[in-house]
């Protein structure tokens, strides 16, 4: 899994390109596209009813060159597919 680099993203502008959810709806990921051109994932886990908590204490996963690359990465992980 790509690890978030040490550069601070605090204060940088981004947009949520899209959100992905596992088939069972228990895991999700927001695909965040930053103004400097890199993309990161914010992984989410279901905790109750319609509430999700940020995985890794909110630490982002990435960088990825594009939202499509981030999507291909996350949907192939055992965690996202409920295999962990």
URFEN-V230040 format. One record per helix or strand. SS is the DSSP state (@ for helix, = for strand). FROM is the first residue (numbers start at 1). TO is the last residue. If there is no record, write none. Layout:
SS:FROM:TO, SS:FROM:TO
//
This chain:
=:14:21, =:27:34, =:39:48, =:51:54, @:55:58, =:61:64, @:67:75
//
